[in-house]
Amino acid sequence: MSTLAASLSPPVAAPRARPRAIAVWLYAVAALILLMVAVGGITRLTESGLSITEWKPVSGAIPPLNAADWQAEFTKYQATPEYREINAGMSLSDFKFIYFWEWAHRLLGRLIGLAFAFPLLWFAVRGQIPAGYGPRLVALLALGGAQGAVGWWMVASGLVDRTDVSHYRLAAHLCLALFILGGLVWTARDLSALARDPAAKPSRLKPLPLLALGVLAVQIMFGAFTAGLNAGLVTHEWPLMNGRVVPQAAWSDALDDPFAIHFIHRWWAFAAFAAMMLLARAAKRAGDRRASIAIHVAVGIQILLGIATVMSGVRFEPALTHQIVGALLVAAAAAGAHAAGRRA
C-alpha cells in the first residue's frame, strides 16, 4: 500500500492537480455515505440485518433470481436463532421484504467502494492529485474496505447464539462509517482551500475542537448501544424514566444494561450540545459562519428528535430521522473543526 500511496502523491506539486474537482468528488461520496446511513437505519428499524446469512463480496451483489434461489436463501435464514425464536412462521413474502433492505444496504456499500476507487485511480493516473494527498485518499479507501469487513463481523455476531447483533459491533460499524464521513468532509475542505489558494496548508485539529468531537463520538457510541439493545423502548417518558430521574438499572454492568444505556445517552446529549456550541463558536470566530449555523441547527434538531423518538415509542419516522440528522451533525462538526483548525 505504501508503494501505491507514493505513486498517488508526487514529491512536488503536480502542475495538473485538480483540487476543486477532487473536492467535489469527495463531497459526492460523502452524500452517498449519508444515504448509506439512512438505508442502514431502515435495515435496523425493520430488523432486516440478519436476513442474509453469508458474506459474498462479489457474487452477493446479485439477488435471488428465481423461486428456487429464494427458497434456498429462506432456508438459510430459517436456521438462525432470530427466525426460530422471533420470526417463526414468517412467510416467504415477508422474508423477501427484509432481505431486500439488507441486500440494498450491502449493494450500496459496494457502489460506494466503486464510486471511490475508480475516480481515485483516474485522478492518480492523470497526475491530478495534489502533492501530499495521495496517502490520505488511499487511507480513506482502506477504511471503506474495512467497513465492509466490520459490517459482516457485526452481522455474524447475530447468526449463531443470539437473536440480534452485538451492540458493541453495531457501534463499531456506525462509528467507523461516521469517521469516514468526517474524513471525507475534512479532506474535501482542505482541497477546496487549496483550490482557492495554492499555498494553503491542510487544517489541523486544535485542542478544543478535538475535545468537542470526542464528546460527540461518545454520544454516537451510546446511541448505537441504545439501538443495539433496544434501549429506546425501556420508557416512553421524558424527562423522567418510568417516573424516576435515575432509573433502576444494573449499574455495575452499565454497558450491557438497557436502562443504564438509555439514561447515559439521554443526558450525555446535553454534554454533546454544550460541546457543539463551543465548536460552533470557534468556527464562527475562524470566519466560517455557515459551519457554525449548520452545527447549531443540526444539534438542536437532533436533541428534539431524540426526545420525539423516545416519547413516540421509537416510531419509524422519528427514529430514522434521528439517525440521519446525527450523520449530518457529524458532517457539520467536521466542517466546524476544520474551520477552527490551525494551519501547519
C-alpha positions in Angstrom: 0.0 0.0 0.0 2.9 2.3 0.7 4.0 2.0 -2.9 0.5 2.8 -4.2 0.3 5.8 -1.8 3.7 7.1 -3.1 2.5 6.8 -6.7 -0.6 8.8 -5.8 1.4 11.6 -4.1 4.1 13.2 -6.3 7.0 14.7 -4.4 6.3 18.1 -5.8 3.1 19.9 -6.6 1.6 18.4 -9.7 1.1 21.1 -12.4 -2.1 19.3 -13.5 -3.5 18.9 -10.0 -7.3 19.4 -9.7 -8.1 20.0 -6.1 -11.5 21.5 -6.8 -12.6 18.5 -8.9 -11.4 16.1 -6.3 -13.2 18.0 -3.5 -16.5 17.8 -5.5 -16.0 14.1 -5.9 -15.3 13.6 -2.2 -18.5 15.6 -1.3 -20.4 13.3 -3.6 -19.0 10.2 -1.9 -19.9 11.8 1.4 -23.5 12.2 0.2 -23.6 8.5 -0.7 -22.4 7.7 2.8 -25.3 9.8 4.2 -27.6 7.7 2.0 -25.9 4.6 3.3 -26.6 5.7 6.9 -30.2 6.2 6.0 -30.5 2.8 4.4 -28.7 1.3 7.4 -31.2 2.9 9.7 -34.1 1.4 7.7 -32.4 -2.0 7.8 -32.1 -1.8 11.5 -35.6 -0.5 12.2 -37.2 -3.2 10.0 -35.0 -5.8 11.7 -33.7 -6.9 8.3 -30.0 -7.1 9.1 -29.8 -10.9 9.7 -31.7 -11.9 6.6 -28.6 -12.6 4.6 -26.5 -15.2 6.4 -23.4 -15.2 4.2 -20.8 -12.7 3.1 -20.1 -12.9 -0.6 -18.4 -9.6 -1.6 -18.7 -10.2 -5.3 -21.5 -12.7 -6.1 -23.6 -11.4 -3.3 -24.4 -8.3 -5.4 -26.9 -10.5 -7.4 -30.1 -11.2 -5.5 -32.1 -14.4 -5.9 -33.5 -14.6 -9.4 -35.9 -17.5 -9.2 -38.2 -19.4 -6.8 -35.5 -22.0 -6.1 -32.9 -19.3 -5.2 -35.4 -17.6 -2.9 -36.3 -20.8 -1.1 -32.6 -21.6 -0.6 -32.0 -18.2 1.0 -35.1 -18.5 3.1 -34.0 -22.0 4.3 -30.6 -20.5 5.4 -32.4 -17.8 7.4 -34.7 -20.3 9.0 -31.7 -21.9 10.6 -30.9 -18.7 12.5 -31.9 -18.0 16.1 -33.7 -14.9 15.1 -36.1 -16.9 12.9 -36.6 -19.7 15.4 -37.2 -17.5 18.4 -38.8 -14.4 16.9 -39.9 -14.9 13.3 -41.1 -18.5 13.3 -43.8 -18.9 10.7 -42.7 -15.9 8.7 -43.9 -16.1 5.1 -41.6 -16.1 2.1 -43.1 -12.8 1.1 -42.2 -11.2 4.4 -38.7 -12.7 4.1 -38.3 -11.0 0.7 -39.1 -7.7 2.3 -36.4 -7.9 5.0 -34.0 -9.5 2.5 -34.4 -6.5 0.2 -33.3 -4.0 2.7 -30.2 -5.9 3.8 -29.3 -6.6 0.2 -29.8 -2.9 -0.7 -27.6 -1.9 2.2 -24.8 -4.2 1.1 -25.2 -3.2 -2.6 -24.9 0.4 -1.7 -21.7 -0.3 0.2 -20.3 -1.9 -2.9 -21.3 1.0 -5.1 -19.7 3.5 -2.7 -16.5 1.4 -2.9 -16.6 1.7 -6.7 -17.5 5.4 -6.6 -14.4 5.9 -4.6 -11.9 3.5 -6.1 -12.4 4.2 -9.8 -12.2 8.1 -9.6 -9.2 7.8 -7.3 -7.5 5.6 -9.9 -8.5 8.1 -12.7 -7.1 11.1 -10.8 -3.9 9.2 -10.0 -3.2 8.0 -13.5 -3.7 11.5 -14.8 -1.4 13.0 -12.2 -4.1 15.3 -10.9 -3.9 14.5 -7.1 -2.1 17.4 -5.3 1.1 16.6 -3.5 0.7 15.1 -0.1 -3.0 14.0 -0.6 -2.4 10.5 -2.1 -1.7 8.7 1.2 -4.8 10.3 2.8 -7.0 9.2 -0.1 -5.6 5.7 0.0 -6.3 5.6 3.7 -9.9 6.6 3.2 -10.2 3.8 0.6 -8.7 1.3 3.0 -11.1 2.4 5.7 -14.0 1.9 3.3 -12.9 -1.7 2.7 -12.5 -2.2 6.4 -16.1 -1.0 6.9 -17.4 -3.9 4.8 -15.5 -6.4 6.9 -16.7 -4.7 10.1 -20.3 -4.9 8.8 -20.0 -8.7 8.3 -18.3 -9.1 11.7 -21.3 -7.3 13.1 -23.9 -9.5 11.3 -22.0 -12.7 12.1 -22.5 -11.9 15.8 -26.2 -12.5 15.4 -26.3 -15.7 13.4 -25.3 -18.4 16.0 -26.1 -17.8 19.7 -28.3 -14.7 19.7 -31.3 -13.2 18.0 -29.7 -9.8 17.3 -26.2 -8.4 16.6 -23.7 -7.4 19.3 -24.4 -3.7 20.3 -20.6 -3.3 20.6 -20.1 -4.4 17.0 -23.0 -2.2 15.8 -21.3 0.7 17.5 -18.1 -0.1 15.8 -19.8 -0.3 12.4 -21.7 3.0 12.8 -18.7 4.9 14.3 -16.4 3.8 11.5 -18.9 4.9 8.9 -19.2 8.4 10.5 -15.4 8.6 10.9 -15.1 8.0 7.2 -17.8 10.7 6.6 -15.9 13.2 8.7 -12.6 12.3 6.9 -14.2 12.9 3.5 -15.6 16.3 4.6 -12.3 17.3 6.2 -10.3 16.3 3.1 -12.7 18.0 0.7 -12.4 21.2 2.7 -8.6 21.0 2.6 -8.7 20.6 -1.1 -11.3 23.4 -1.6 -8.9 25.7 0.3 -6.1 24.6 -1.9 -8.1 25.4 -5.0 -8.6 28.9 -3.7 -5.0 29.4 -2.6 -2.2 27.1 -4.0 -0.2 27.9 -0.9 -2.9 26.7 1.5 -1.8 24.1 4.1 -4.0 21.3 5.5 -6.0 22.2 8.6 -5.0 20.6 11.9 -7.1 20.0 14.9 -6.9 22.3 17.9 -7.5 21.0 21.4 -11.0 22.5 21.8 -12.4 21.1 18.5 -10.7 17.7 19.3 -12.4 17.7 22.7 -15.8 18.6 21.1 -15.5 15.8 18.6 -14.6 13.4 21.3 -17.7 14.3 23.3 -19.8 13.8 20.2 -18.2 10.5 19.5 -19.1 9.2 22.9 -22.7 10.3 22.3 -22.8 8.5 19.0 -21.4 5.3 20.6 -24.1 5.3 23.2 -26.7 6.0 20.5 -25.5 2.8 18.8 -25.6 0.9 22.1 -29.2 2.2 22.6 -30.2 1.0 19.2 -28.5 -2.4 19.6 -30.1 -3.1 23.0 -33.5 -1.7 22.0 -32.9 0.6 25.0 -35.2 3.3 23.5 -38.1 1.1 24.4 -37.5 0.9 28.1 -39.5 4.1 28.7 -41.8 6.4 26.7 -41.3 9.3 29.2 -39.2 12.4 29.1 -37.5 13.8 31.1 -38.3 11.1 33.7 -37.7 7.4 33.1 -40.7 5.4 34.3 -41.4 8.1 36.9 -37.8 8.3 38.1 -35.0 10.7 37.4 -32.4 8.0 37.8 -33.8 4.6 36.7 -33.3 1.3 38.4 -30.5 -0.3 36.5 -27.7 -2.8 36.7 -25.1 0.0 37.1 -22.3 -2.5 37.8 -22.9 -3.8 34.3 -23.9 -0.5 32.8 -22.6 -1.1 29.2 -24.9 -4.1 28.8 -28.0 -2.8 30.7 -30.7 -1.1 28.5 -31.9 1.2 31.3 -28.3 2.4 32.1 -27.5 2.9 28.4 -30.7 4.9 27.8 -30.0 7.1 30.8 -26.5 7.8 29.7 -27.4 8.5 26.1 -30.3 10.7 27.2 -28.3 13.0 29.4 -24.9 12.9 27.7 -26.7 14.5 24.8 -26.6 17.8 26.7 -22.8 17.5 27.2 -22.6 17.0 23.4 -24.9 20.0 22.9 -22.6 22.2 25.0 -19.5 20.9 23.2 -21.1 21.6 19.8 -22.0 25.2 20.9 -18.3 25.7 21.8 -17.3 24.2 18.4 -19.8 26.4 16.6 -18.4 29.5 18.3 -14.9 28.5 17.4 -15.9 28.0 13.8 -17.6 31.4 13.7 -14.5 33.1 15.2 -12.5 31.5 12.5 -14.7 33.1 9.9 -16.9 30.1 8.9 -20.4 31.3 9.8 -22.1 28.6 7.6 -20.4 25.8 9.5 -21.4 27.5 12.8 -25.1 27.7 11.7 -25.1 24.1 10.5 -23.8 22.9 13.8 -26.5 24.9 15.7 -29.3 23.7 13.5 -28.2 20.1 13.4 -27.6 19.7 17.2 -30.8 21.4 18.1 -32.9 19.3 15.8 -31.1 16.2 16.9 -32.0 16.7 20.5 -35.6 17.3 19.7 -35.7 14.2 17.5 -34.2 12.1 20.3 -37.0 13.2 22.7 -39.6 12.6 20.0 -38.2 9.1 19.3 -38.5 8.2 23.0 -41.9 9.6 23.5 -43.3 8.0 20.3 -42.1 4.6 21.4 -39.4 4.5 18.8 -41.7 5.1 15.8 -40.0 4.5 12.5 -40.1 8.1 11.2 -38.5 10.0 14.1 -36.1 7.2 14.8 -34.8 7.1 11.2 -34.7 10.9 11.0 -32.7 10.9 14.3 -30.1 8.7 12.7 -29.9 10.8 9.5 -29.6 14.1 11.4 -26.9 12.5 13.6 -24.8 11.9 10.5 -25.5 15.4 9.3 -24.3 16.7 12.6 -21.1 14.8 12.3 -20.5 16.4 8.8 -21.2 19.8 10.2 -19.0 19.2 13.2 -16.1 18.1 10.9 -16.6 21.3 8.9 -16.6 23.4 12.1 -13.5 21.7 13.5 -11.7 22.1 10.2 -12.5 25.8 10.1 -11.2 26.3 13.7 -8.1 24.2 13.0 -4.6 25.7 12.8 -2.7 25.6 9.6 0.5 23.6 9.7 
